Amino acid sequence: MNQAILDKIESEQFRKTPVDFAVGDSVKVHTKVVEGEKERIQIFSGVVIGRRGRGLNSTFTVRRISYGEGVERVFPVHSPRVEQVEVERKGAVRRAKLTYLRKRLGKGATLVKEKESRVVKTKGPKAAAAPAPAPAPAPTPAPAPAAQAEKPAA
C-alpha cells in the first residue's frame, strides 16, 4: 500500500488532545469499561514505569500495588477506551524504564522522587531585575537629658 494512504488513515485515529506525562509520573488513567449494555469509567492509578512505540502504536505501562500484589497494565496512548490520563504528581527519574520497582515492596515500590520546579533567573542589570529597596528613614537623635542646674560651690 501507499505510505501516504496509511498516514492519512492513521492521522484520523490519533488522540485529539495530547497527553503530557513522562516515566516516573504518578497518574490516574480513566478507562471506559463496557459491562453488558452499560458503559462506565474506571480509574487505574499508579506510577508510569515505561513508554514504548511511536505514532499510533505507542503504549505506556502503569504499575500499582493492589492488596500487597504488584499489578501492571499496558495502555495504548491513542486508544478510544482511554478517556484521559490525569497526572497526580511529576517524578524525577534518570531512566527510561523503571523495571527495578518490581523488586521493591511497600512504600519503596511507589516512591519516586518528586520533581522540583526550578526558579528561572533573568539576565540583565540588577536594577531592572528587582526594584531597589526604599532607603530606611534616618534615626532621630534621642532627646538630650535636661541640664542640671549648677550648684554654687559653698
DSSP file with accessible surface (Angstrom, degrees, kcal/mol):
  #  RESIDUE AA STRUCTURE BP1 BP2  ACC     N-H-->O    O-->H-N    N-H-->O    O-->H-N    TCO  KAPPA ALPHA  PHI   PSI    X-CA   Y-CA   Z-CA
    1    1 A M              0   0  191      0, 0.0     2,-0.2     0, 0.0     3,-0.0   0.000 360.0 360.0 360.0 159.3    0.0    0.0    0.0
    2    2 A N     >  -     0   0  100      1,-0.1     4,-1.8     2,-0.0     3,-0.3  -0.510 360.0-137.3 -76.4 136.6    1.0    3.6   -0.5
    3    3 A Q  H  > S+     0   0  114      1,-0.2     4,-2.6    -2,-0.2     5,-0.2   0.848 102.5  59.4 -64.2 -33.5    2.5    5.2    2.6
    4    4 A A  H  > S+     0   0   63      2,-0.2     4,-2.0     1,-0.2    -1,-0.2   0.893 105.1  49.3 -63.7 -38.1    0.5    8.4    2.1
    5    5 A I  H  > S+     0   0   89     -3,-0.3     4,-2.2     2,-0.2    -1,-0.2   0.927 111.5  48.9 -66.9 -42.7   -2.8    6.4    2.4
    6    6 A L  H  X S+     0   0   67     -4,-1.8     4,-2.6     1,-0.2    -2,-0.2   0.906 110.3  51.2 -62.7 -41.7   -1.6    4.7    5.6
    7    7 A D  H  X S+     0   0   79     -4,-2.6     4,-2.3     1,-0.2    -1,-0.2   0.885 109.4  50.5 -63.7 -38.1   -0.6    8.1    7.1
    8    8 A K  H  X S+     0   0  139     -4,-2.0     4,-1.1     2,-0.2    -2,-0.2   0.922 111.6  47.1 -66.8 -41.1   -4.0    9.6    6.3
    9    9 A I  H  X S+     0   0   84     -4,-2.2     4,-0.7     1,-0.2     3,-0.4   0.927 114.0  48.2 -65.9 -42.0   -5.8    6.6    7.9
   10   10 A E  H >X S+     0   0   67     -4,-2.6     3,-1.1     1,-0.2     4,-0.8   0.888 103.6  60.6 -65.7 -38.0   -3.5    6.8   11.0
   11   11 A S  H 3< S+     0   0   65     -4,-2.3     3,-0.4     1,-0.3    -1,-0.2   0.817 101.2  54.6 -63.6 -27.4   -4.0   10.6   11.3
   12   12 A E  H 3< S+     0   0  115     -4,-1.1    -1,-0.3    -3,-0.4    -2,-0.2   0.761 106.4  52.7 -73.8 -23.6   -7.7   10.1   11.8
   13   13 A Q  H << S+     0   0  109     -3,-1.1    -1,-0.2    -4,-0.7    -2,-0.2   0.590  84.3 109.9 -89.2 -12.5   -7.1    7.7   14.7
   14   14 A F  S  < S-     0   0   68     -4,-0.8     2,-0.1    -3,-0.4    42,-0.0  -0.266  80.7 -94.6 -66.4 153.6   -4.8    9.9   16.7
   15   15 A R        -     0   0   44      1,-0.1    -1,-0.1     2,-0.0    63,-0.1  -0.392  26.2-142.6 -65.7 137.3   -6.0   11.4   20.1
   16   16 A K  S    S+     0   0  170      1,-0.2    -1,-0.1    -2,-0.1    -2,-0.1   0.912  90.8  44.3 -71.1 -43.9   -7.4   14.9   19.7
   17   17 A T  S    S-     0   0   96     -3,-0.0    -1,-0.2     0, 0.0    -2,-0.0  -0.912  92.5-128.6-103.3 120.7   -5.9   16.2   23.0
   18   18 A P        -     0   0  121      0, 0.0     2,-0.4     0, 0.0    -2,-0.1  -0.348  16.6-126.5 -68.7 147.5   -2.3   15.1   23.5
   19   19 A V        -     0   0   31      2,-0.1     2,-0.6    65,-0.0    67,-0.1  -0.786  17.4-157.7 -94.0 137.4   -1.4   13.5   26.8
   20   20 A D        +     0   0  135     -2,-0.4     2,-0.3    65,-0.3    67,-0.1  -0.829  42.1 112.6-121.8  90.5    1.5   15.1   28.7
   21   21 A F        -     0   0    8     -2,-0.6     2,-0.3    65,-0.0    -2,-0.1  -0.961  40.2-155.2-149.7 165.2    3.2   12.7   31.1
   22   22 A A    >   -     0   0   42     -2,-0.3     3,-1.7    26,-0.0    26,-0.2  -0.824  39.8 -68.4-136.2 173.7    6.6   11.0   31.4
   23   23 A V  T 3  S+     0   0   22     -2,-0.3    70,-0.3     1,-0.2    26,-0.2  -0.433 118.9  32.0 -65.6 135.0    8.1    8.0   33.0
   24   24 A G  T 3  S+     0   0    1     24,-2.5    -1,-0.2     1,-0.4     2,-0.2   0.219  88.2 126.4 100.3 -13.4    8.1    8.3   36.8
   25   25 A D    <   -     0   0    0     -3,-1.7    23,-2.4    66,-0.2     2,-0.6  -0.511  61.5-127.7 -77.0 144.9    4.9   10.3   37.0
   26   26 A S  E     +AB  47  89A  16     63,-2.3    62,-2.9    21,-0.2    63,-1.4  -0.840  42.1 177.8 -89.4 122.8    2.0    9.2   39.2
   27   27 A V  E     -AB  46  87A   0     19,-2.8    19,-2.2    -2,-0.6     2,-0.5  -0.850  34.2-141.3-128.3 160.3   -1.0    9.1   37.0
   28   28 A K  E     -AB  45  86A  65     58,-2.8    58,-3.1    -2,-0.3     2,-0.6  -0.993  21.1-157.2-117.7 119.2   -4.7    8.2   37.1
   29   29 A V  E     -AB  44  85A   0     15,-2.8    15,-2.3    -2,-0.5     2,-0.7  -0.878   3.5-153.2-101.5 117.9   -5.9    6.6   33.8
   30   30 A H  E     -AB  43  84A  25     54,-2.8    53,-2.6    -2,-0.6    54,-1.1  -0.816  21.1-177.1 -91.5 112.2   -9.6    6.9   33.2
   31   31 A T  E     -AB  42  82A   4     11,-3.1    11,-3.2    -2,-0.7     2,-0.5  -0.880  26.6-123.0-115.0 146.9  -10.7    4.0   31.0
   32   32 A K  E     -A   41   0A  64     49,-2.9     2,-0.4    -2,-0.4     9,-0.2  -0.723  27.6-167.5 -85.5 130.4  -14.1    3.1   29.6
   33   33 A V  E     -A   40   0A  29      7,-3.1     7,-2.5    -2,-0.5     2,-0.6  -0.979   8.8-150.6-121.8 128.7  -15.4   -0.3   30.6
   34   34 A V  E     +A   39   0A  75     -2,-0.4     2,-0.5     5,-0.2     5,-0.2  -0.891  15.6 178.0-101.9 122.8  -18.4   -1.9   28.9
   35   35 A E  E >   -A   38   0A 104      3,-2.9     3,-1.9    -2,-0.6     2,-0.5  -0.916  65.1 -53.5-124.6 102.4  -20.5   -4.2   31.1
   36   36 A G  T 3  S-     0   0   73     -2,-0.5    -2,-0.0     1,-0.3     0, 0.0  -0.548 120.6 -21.9  69.1-119.7  -23.4   -5.6   29.2
   37   37 A E  T 3  S+     0   0  201     -2,-0.5    -1,-0.3    -3,-0.1     2,-0.3   0.556 123.2  87.4 -97.2 -11.6  -25.3   -2.6   27.8
   38   38 A K  E <   -A   35   0A 170     -3,-1.9    -3,-2.9     2,-0.0     2,-0.4  -0.640  58.4-158.8 -93.0 150.7  -23.8   -0.1   30.3
   39   39 A E  E     +A   34   0A 112     -2,-0.3     2,-0.3    -5,-0.2    -5,-0.2  -0.987  16.7 170.2-127.0 135.0  -20.6    1.8   30.0
   40   40 A R  E     -A   33   0A 107     -7,-2.5    -7,-3.1    -2,-0.4     2,-0.5  -0.896  33.9-108.6-138.7 168.7  -18.7    3.3   32.9
   41   41 A I  E     -A   32   0A  79     -2,-0.3     2,-0.4    -9,-0.2    -9,-0.2  -0.872  29.3-168.7-102.3 128.0  -15.4    5.0   33.7
   42   42 A Q  E     -A   31   0A  70    -11,-3.2   -11,-3.1    -2,-0.5     2,-0.5  -0.951  12.5-141.5-116.7 138.7  -12.9    3.0   35.8
   43   43 A I  E     -A   30   0A  78     -2,-0.4     2,-0.5   -13,-0.2   -13,-0.2  -0.854  13.1-172.1-105.8 129.7   -9.7    4.6   37.2
   44   44 A F  E     -A   29   0A  10    -15,-2.3   -15,-2.8    -2,-0.5     2,-0.4  -0.973  14.2-172.1-117.4 113.1   -6.4    2.8   37.3
   45   45 A S  E     +A   28   0A  44     -2,-0.5     2,-0.3   -17,-0.2   -17,-0.2  -0.874  26.0 101.2-112.8 142.0   -3.8    4.9   39.3
   46   46 A G  E     -A   27   0A  13    -19,-2.2   -19,-2.8    -2,-0.4     2,-0.4  -0.965  66.9 -52.8 177.5-163.2   -0.2    4.1   39.7
   47   47 A V  E     -AC  26  63A   6     16,-2.7    16,-2.5    -2,-0.3     2,-0.6  -0.842  45.6-123.0-103.6 133.3    3.4    5.0   38.5
   48   48 A V  E     + C   0  62A   0    -23,-2.4   -24,-2.5    -2,-0.4    14,-0.2  -0.648  31.7 176.7 -74.1 118.1    4.3    5.1   34.8
   49   49 A I  E     -     0   0A   4     12,-2.3    49,-2.9    -2,-0.6     2,-0.3   0.505  58.9  -1.2-104.7  -4.3    7.2    2.6   34.6
   50   50 A G  E     - C   0  61A   4     11,-1.0    11,-2.6    47,-0.2     2,-0.3  -0.930  47.2-155.3-177.4 152.6    7.7    2.8   30.8
   51   51 A R  E     + C   0  60A  85     45,-0.4     2,-0.3    -2,-0.3     9,-0.2  -0.975  23.0 171.9-129.6 147.0    6.7    4.1   27.4
   52   52 A R  E     + C   0  59A 158      7,-2.5     7,-2.6    -2,-0.3    -2,-0.0  -0.983  31.0  36.8-150.1 162.2    7.3    2.4   24.1
   53   53 A G        -     0   0   26     -2,-0.3     2,-0.3     5,-0.3     5,-0.2   0.015  63.0-105.3  86.0 167.1    6.5    2.7   20.5
   54   54 A R  S >  S-     0   0  216      4,-0.1     3,-1.3     0, 0.0     2,-0.1  -0.957  70.0 -14.3-130.2 150.6    6.0    5.6   18.1
   55   55 A G  G >  S-     0   0   36     -2,-0.3     3,-1.3     1,-0.3    23,-0.1  -0.305 127.9  -6.0  65.7-134.7    2.9    7.1   16.5
   56   56 A L  G 3  S+     0   0   47      1,-0.3    22,-0.4    21,-0.1    -1,-0.3   0.758 133.0  59.0 -69.8 -23.0   -0.3    5.2   16.7
   57   57 A N  G <  S+     0   0  118     -3,-1.3    -1,-0.3    20,-0.1    -2,-0.2   0.325  75.6 126.2 -89.9   7.4    1.4    2.1   18.2
   58   58 A S    <   +     0   0   14     -3,-1.3    19,-2.4    -5,-0.2    20,-0.5  -0.452  34.0 176.4 -73.8 140.1    2.7    3.9   21.3
   59   59 A T  E     -CD  52  76A  21     -7,-2.6    -7,-2.5    17,-0.3     2,-0.3  -0.884  16.9-152.1-134.1 164.9    1.9    2.4   24.7
   60   60 A F  E     -CD  51  75A   1     15,-2.3    15,-3.0    -2,-0.3     2,-0.5  -0.989  12.0-136.8-140.7 149.7    2.7    3.1   28.3
   61   61 A T  E     -CD  50  74A  25    -11,-2.6   -12,-2.3    -2,-0.3   -11,-1.0  -0.916  14.2-165.4-110.4 130.9    2.8    0.8   31.4
   62   62 A V  E     -CD  48  73A   0     11,-2.7    11,-2.3    -2,-0.5     2,-0.4  -0.947   5.1-164.5-116.7 134.2    1.3    1.7   34.7
   63   63 A R  E     +CD  47  72A  34    -16,-2.5   -16,-2.7    -2,-0.4     2,-0.3  -0.955  13.4 164.3-121.2 136.9    2.2   -0.2   37.9
   64   64 A R  E     - D   0  71A  71      7,-2.6     7,-3.3    -2,-0.4     2,-0.6  -0.957  37.0-115.6-142.5 163.8    0.4   -0.1   41.2
   65   65 A I  E     - D   0  70A  63     -2,-0.3     2,-0.5     5,-0.2     5,-0.2  -0.902  32.1-177.3-102.5 120.6    0.3   -2.2   44.4
   66   66 A S  E >  S- D   0  69A  34      3,-3.3     3,-1.8    -2,-0.6    -2,-0.0  -0.965  70.2 -22.4-124.4 114.8   -3.1   -3.7   45.0
   67   67 A Y  T 3  S-     0   0  232     -2,-0.5    -1,-0.1     1,-0.3     3,-0.1   0.884 127.4 -50.6  54.0  41.9   -3.7   -5.8   48.2
   68   68 A G  T 3  S+     0   0   64      1,-0.2     2,-0.4    38,-0.0    -1,-0.3   0.403 119.6 105.5  82.7  -5.1    0.0   -6.4   48.5
   69   69 A E  E <  S-D   66   0A 139     -3,-1.8    -3,-3.3     2,-0.0     2,-0.4  -0.890  72.2-121.1-109.1 141.0    0.5   -7.6   44.9
   70   70 A G  E     -D   65   0A  31     -2,-0.4     2,-0.4    -5,-0.2    -5,-0.2  -0.631  29.7-168.4 -78.4 130.3    2.1   -5.6   42.1
   71   71 A V  E     -D   64   0A  51     -7,-3.3    -7,-2.6    -2,-0.4     2,-0.4  -0.987   3.6-171.2-123.9 127.3   -0.3   -5.1   39.2
   72   72 A E  E     -D   63   0A  66     -2,-0.4     2,-0.4    -9,-0.2    -9,-0.2  -0.933   1.8-174.4-117.0 144.6    0.8   -3.7   35.9
   73   73 A R  E     -D   62   0A  96    -11,-2.3   -11,-2.7    -2,-0.4     2,-0.5  -1.000  15.4-143.8-139.8 137.0   -1.4   -2.7   33.0
   74   74 A V  E     -D   61   0A  85     -2,-0.4   -13,-0.2   -13,-0.2    -2,-0.0  -0.872  18.7-170.4-102.9 127.3   -0.4   -1.6   29.5
   75   75 A F  E     -D   60   0A   5    -15,-3.0   -15,-2.3    -2,-0.5     2,-0.3  -0.956  23.0-126.8-117.9 135.2   -2.5    1.2   27.9
   76   76 A P  E >   -D   59   0A  61      0, 0.0     3,-0.9     0, 0.0   -17,-0.3  -0.624  19.0-140.0 -73.3 136.0   -2.3    2.3   24.2
   77   77 A V  T 3  S+     0   0    5    -19,-2.4   -18,-0.1    -2,-0.3   -20,-0.1   0.912  99.1  39.6 -64.7 -40.8   -1.8    6.1   24.2
   78   78 A H  T 3  S+     0   0   44    -20,-0.5    -1,-0.2   -22,-0.4   -19,-0.1   0.180  84.5 131.4 -99.1  18.7   -4.3    6.7   21.3
   79   79 A S    X   -     0   0   25     -3,-0.9     3,-1.0     1,-0.1   -65,-0.0  -0.475  57.4-140.5 -72.7 139.1   -6.9    4.2   22.3
   80   80 A P  T 3  S+     0   0  110      0, 0.0    -1,-0.1     0, 0.0   -48,-0.1   0.706 102.0  66.1 -70.4 -15.0  -10.5    5.5   22.3
   81   81 A R  T 3  S+     0   0  124    -50,-0.1   -49,-2.9     1,-0.1     2,-0.9   0.716  83.9  80.4 -76.1 -21.7  -11.0    3.4   25.5
   82   82 A V  E <   -B   31   0A   6     -3,-1.0   -51,-0.2   -51,-0.2     3,-0.1  -0.791  61.5-176.3 -88.6 107.1   -8.6    5.6   27.4
   83   83 A E  E     -     0   0A  89    -53,-2.6     2,-0.3    -2,-0.9    -1,-0.2   0.955  60.8 -26.2 -69.7 -52.9  -10.7    8.6   28.3
   84   84 A Q  E     -B   30   0A  93    -54,-1.1   -54,-2.8     2,-0.0     2,-0.5  -0.987  47.4-133.8-159.2 158.3   -8.0   10.7   29.9
   85   85 A V  E     -B   29   0A  22     -2,-0.3     2,-0.5   -56,-0.2   -65,-0.3  -0.975  24.5-163.7-119.3 114.1   -4.6   10.5   31.7
   86   86 A E  E     -B   28   0A  78    -58,-3.1   -58,-2.8    -2,-0.5     2,-0.6  -0.874  12.0-140.9-104.1 123.0   -4.5   12.7   34.8
   87   87 A V  E     -B   27   0A  49     -2,-0.5   -60,-0.3   -60,-0.2     3,-0.1  -0.729  17.9-178.2 -85.9 119.0   -1.1   13.4   36.3
   88   88 A E  E    S-     0   0A  98    -62,-2.9     2,-0.3    -2,-0.6   -61,-0.2   0.898  70.6 -11.5 -80.5 -46.5   -1.2   13.4   40.1
   89   89 A R  E     -B   26   0A  76    -63,-1.4   -63,-2.3    25,-0.0    -1,-0.3  -0.985  68.4-115.8-154.7 149.8    2.5   14.3   40.6
   90   90 A K        -     0   0   73     -2,-0.3    25,-1.5   -65,-0.2     2,-0.4  -0.599  28.2-149.1 -84.9 145.4    5.6   14.6   38.5
   91   91 A G  B     -E  114   0B   3     23,-0.2     2,-0.7    -2,-0.2    23,-0.2  -0.889   7.9-140.3-117.1 146.6    8.5   12.3   39.2
   92   92 A A        +     0   0   39     21,-3.3    21,-0.3    -2,-0.4     2,-0.3  -0.913  37.3 159.6-105.1 107.5   12.2   12.9   38.7
   93   93 A V        -     0   0   44     -2,-0.7   -70,-0.0   -70,-0.3     5,-0.0  -0.877  39.4-149.4-126.8 162.3   13.9    9.8   37.3
   94   94 A R  S    S+     0   0  253     -2,-0.3     2,-0.3     0, 0.0    -1,-0.0   0.219  75.1  69.5-113.0   9.3   17.1    9.0   35.5
   95   95 A R        -     0   0  163      1,-0.1     3,-0.1   -72,-0.1    -2,-0.1  -0.907  67.7-139.8-129.0 159.4   15.9    6.0   33.5
   96   96 A A  S    S+     0   0   71     -2,-0.3   -45,-0.4     1,-0.2     2,-0.4   0.772  96.4  38.3 -85.5 -28.9   13.6    5.4   30.6
   97   97 A K        -     0   0  103    -47,-0.1     3,-0.3   -74,-0.1     2,-0.2  -0.987  63.5-161.2-126.3 131.8   12.3    2.1   32.2
   98   98 A L    >   +     0   0    1    -49,-2.9     3,-1.7    -2,-0.4     4,-0.2  -0.297  40.8 138.4-105.7  49.4   11.6    1.7   35.9
   99   99 A T  G >   +     0   0   71      1,-0.3     3,-1.7    -2,-0.2     4,-0.3   0.724  58.8  76.1 -68.7 -17.6   11.5   -2.1   36.0
  100  100 A Y  G >  S+     0   0   75     -3,-0.3     3,-1.1     1,-0.3     4,-0.4   0.709  79.1  73.3 -66.7 -16.8   13.5   -2.1   39.2
  101  101 A L  G X  S+     0   0    1     -3,-1.7     3,-0.7     1,-0.2    -1,-0.3   0.725  81.8  71.6 -68.0 -18.5   10.3   -1.1   41.0
  102  102 A R  G <  S+     0   0  121     -3,-1.7    -1,-0.2     1,-0.2    -2,-0.2   0.814  96.4  50.1 -66.3 -28.3    9.1   -4.7   40.5
  103  103 A K  G <  S+     0   0  184     -3,-1.1    -1,-0.2    -4,-0.3     2,-0.2   0.627  95.5  90.9 -84.3 -14.2   11.6   -5.9   43.1
  104  104 A R    <   -     0   0  113     -3,-0.7     2,-0.3    -4,-0.4     5,-0.0  -0.527  60.1-154.9 -88.5 152.4   10.6   -3.4   45.7
  105  105 A L    >   -     0   0  153     -2,-0.2     3,-1.0   -40,-0.0     4,-0.2  -0.854  51.4  -8.1-121.0 157.1    7.9   -3.9   48.4
  106  106 A G  T >> S-     0   0   54     -2,-0.3     3,-1.2     1,-0.2     4,-0.5  -0.282 126.0  -9.4  64.9-138.4    5.8   -1.5   50.4
  107  107 A K  H >> S+     0   0  169      1,-0.3     4,-1.1     2,-0.2     3,-1.0   0.806 129.2  66.0 -68.1 -28.6    6.4    2.2   50.2
  108  108 A G  H <4 S+     0   0   25     -3,-1.0    -1,-0.3     1,-0.2    -2,-0.2   0.731  93.5  61.7 -65.4 -20.8    9.6    1.8   48.2
  109  109 A A  H <4 S+     0   0    5     -3,-1.2    -1,-0.2    -4,-0.2    -2,-0.2   0.764 114.8  30.9 -77.5 -24.6    7.7    0.3   45.3
  110  110 A T  H << S+     0   0   61     -3,-1.0     2,-0.8    -4,-0.5    -2,-0.2   0.475  92.6 110.8-109.0  -4.6    5.7    3.5   44.8
  111  111 A L     <  +     0   0  100     -4,-1.1     2,-0.4   -10,-0.1   -64,-0.0  -0.626  32.8 158.9 -82.8 109.4    8.3    6.0   45.9
  112  112 A V        -     0   0    6     -2,-0.8   -19,-0.1   -88,-0.1   -86,-0.1  -0.999  49.8-102.3-124.7 132.8    9.7    8.1   43.1
  113  113 A K        -     0   0  154     -2,-0.4   -21,-3.3   -21,-0.3     2,-0.2  -0.279  39.4-117.1 -59.2 134.5   11.4   11.4   43.9
  114  114 A E  B     -E   91   0B 108    -23,-0.2   -23,-0.2     1,-0.1     2,-0.2  -0.496  28.2-112.4 -76.0 138.4    9.1   14.3   43.2
  115  115 A K        -     0   0  111    -25,-1.5     2,-0.4    -2,-0.2   -25,-0.2  -0.513  27.8-140.7 -72.9 133.6   10.3   16.8   40.6
  116  116 A E        -     0   0  161     -2,-0.2     2,-0.3     1,-0.0    -1,-0.0  -0.787  14.6-124.1 -96.3 138.2   11.1   20.2   42.0
  117  117 A S        -     0   0  121     -2,-0.4     2,-0.3     1,-0.0    -1,-0.0  -0.631  26.4-136.3 -80.9 137.4   10.2   23.2   40.0
  118  118 A R        -     0   0  230     -2,-0.3     2,-0.5     1,-0.0    -1,-0.0  -0.702   8.7-126.1 -95.5 147.2   13.2   25.5   39.2
  119  119 A V        -     0   0  133     -2,-0.3     2,-0.5     1,-0.0    -1,-0.0  -0.780  24.2-137.1 -90.4 126.2   13.1   29.3   39.5
  120  120 A V        -     0   0  130     -2,-0.5     2,-0.4     1,-0.0    -1,-0.0  -0.730  14.4-147.4 -87.9 124.6   14.2   30.9   36.3
  121  121 A K        -     0   0  188     -2,-0.5     2,-0.3     1,-0.0     8,-0.0  -0.732  11.9-132.0 -91.8 139.9   16.6   33.8   36.8
  122  122 A T        -     0   0  109     -2,-0.4     2,-0.3     7,-0.0     7,-0.1  -0.677  15.2-131.3 -91.4 144.8   16.5   36.7   34.4
  123  123 A K        +     0   0  212     -2,-0.3    -1,-0.0     6,-0.0     0, 0.0  -0.677  60.0  71.0 -91.6 148.4   19.7   38.1   32.9
  124  124 A G  S    S-     0   0   58     -2,-0.3     5,-0.0     4,-0.0    -2,-0.0  -0.842  86.2 -24.1 139.5-177.0   20.3   41.8   32.9
  125  125 A P     >  -     0   0   90      0, 0.0     4,-1.6     0, 0.0     3,-0.5  -0.319  55.1-124.6 -65.8 150.2   21.2   44.6   35.2
  126  126 A K  H  > S+     0   0  189      1,-0.2     4,-2.1     2,-0.2    -3,-0.0   0.839 108.5  60.0 -64.7 -32.4   20.2   44.1   38.8
  127  127 A A  H  4 S+     0   0   87      1,-0.2    -1,-0.2     2,-0.2     5,-0.1   0.875 107.9  44.8 -65.4 -35.3   18.2   47.3   38.9
  128  128 A A  H  4 S+     0   0   83     -3,-0.5    -1,-0.2     1,-0.2    -2,-0.2   0.824 111.1  54.2 -77.2 -31.1   15.9   46.1   36.1
  129  129 A A  H  < S+     0   0   59     -4,-1.6    -2,-0.2     1,-0.2    -1,-0.2   0.916 124.0   9.9 -70.9 -43.3   15.5   42.6   37.7
  130  130 A A  S  < S-     0   0   58     -4,-2.1    -1,-0.2     3,-0.0     2,-0.0  -0.999  83.0-110.6-139.3 137.7   14.4   43.8   41.1
  131  131 A P        -     0   0  120      0, 0.0    -3,-0.1     0, 0.0     3,-0.1  -0.375  42.4-103.6 -66.3 146.5   13.4   47.2   42.3
  132  132 A A        -     0   0   91     -5,-0.1     2,-0.0     1,-0.1    -5,-0.0  -0.451  40.2-108.3 -69.8 138.4   15.8   48.9   44.7
  133  133 A P        -     0   0  121      0, 0.0    -1,-0.1     0, 0.0     3,-0.1  -0.369  38.2-101.0 -67.1 147.1   14.6   48.8   48.3
  134  134 A A        -     0   0   92      1,-0.1     2,-0.1    -3,-0.1     0, 0.0  -0.426  44.3-102.9 -66.0 139.2   13.4   52.1   49.8
  135  135 A P        -     0   0  122      0, 0.0    -1,-0.1     0, 0.0     3,-0.1  -0.389  37.7-110.5 -66.1 144.1   16.1   53.7   52.0
  136  136 A A        -     0   0   89      1,-0.1     2,-0.0    -3,-0.1     0, 0.0  -0.446  39.0 -99.7 -71.9 143.5   15.4   53.4   55.7
  137  137 A P        -     0   0  122      0, 0.0    -1,-0.1     0, 0.0     3,-0.1  -0.362  43.4-101.9 -65.1 145.0   14.5   56.6   57.5
  138  138 A A        -     0   0   84      1,-0.1     2,-0.1    -3,-0.1     0, 0.0  -0.428  41.4-106.3 -67.4 138.6   17.3   58.2   59.3
  139  139 A P        -     0   0  122      0, 0.0    -1,-0.1     0, 0.0     3,-0.0  -0.428  31.8-124.3 -67.3 138.7   17.2   57.6   63.1
  140  140 A T        -     0   0  125     -2,-0.1     2,-0.1     1,-0.1     0, 0.0  -0.632  30.1-106.8 -82.2 139.8   16.1   60.6   65.0
  141  141 A P        -     0   0  122      0, 0.0    -1,-0.1     0, 0.0     3,-0.1  -0.391  36.2-109.5 -67.5 144.5   18.5   61.7   67.8
  142  142 A A        -     0   0   88      1,-0.1     2,-0.0    -2,-0.1     0, 0.0  -0.424  42.2 -95.0 -70.1 144.7   17.4   60.9   71.3
  143  143 A P        -     0   0  125      0, 0.0    -1,-0.1     0, 0.0     3,-0.1  -0.371  43.4-112.4 -63.4 139.3   16.5   64.0   73.3
  144  144 A A        -     0   0   88      1,-0.1     3,-0.1    -3,-0.1     2,-0.0  -0.432  36.6-100.2 -71.2 143.9   19.3   65.2   75.4
  145  145 A P        -     0   0  122      0, 0.0    -1,-0.1     0, 0.0     3,-0.1  -0.342  49.0 -91.2 -64.2 147.9   18.9   64.9   79.2
  146  146 A A        -     0   0   94      1,-0.1     2,-0.2    -3,-0.1     0, 0.0  -0.365  45.4-110.9 -61.9 135.2   17.8   68.1   80.9
  147  147 A A        -     0   0  101     -3,-0.1     2,-0.3     1,-0.1    -1,-0.1  -0.491  30.7-126.7 -70.0 130.8   20.8   70.1   82.1
  148  148 A Q        -     0   0  180     -2,-0.2     2,-0.1     1,-0.1    -1,-0.1  -0.571  27.8-105.5 -79.3 140.8   21.0   70.1   85.8
  149  149 A A        -     0   0   91     -2,-0.3     2,-0.2     1,-0.1    -1,-0.1  -0.459  40.1-110.9 -65.2 134.9   21.3   73.5   87.4
  150  150 A E        -     0   0  189     -2,-0.1    -1,-0.1     1,-0.1    -3,-0.0  -0.520  27.5-135.0 -71.2 134.7   24.8   74.1   88.6
  151  151 A K        -     0   0  193     -2,-0.2     2,-0.1     1,-0.0    -1,-0.1  -0.768  22.2-114.7 -89.8 135.0   25.1   74.2   92.3
  152  152 A P        -     0   0  122      0, 0.0     2,-0.4     0, 0.0    -1,-0.0  -0.425  31.6-114.1 -67.6 138.9   27.1   77.0   93.7
  153  153 A A              0   0  106     -2,-0.1    -3,-0.0     1,-0.1     0, 0.0  -0.602 360.0 360.0 -72.1 130.2   30.2   75.8   95.4
  154  154 A A              0   0  150     -2,-0.4    -1,-0.1    -3,-0.0    -3,-0.0  -0.548 360.0 360.0 -99.9 360.0   30.0   76.5   99.0
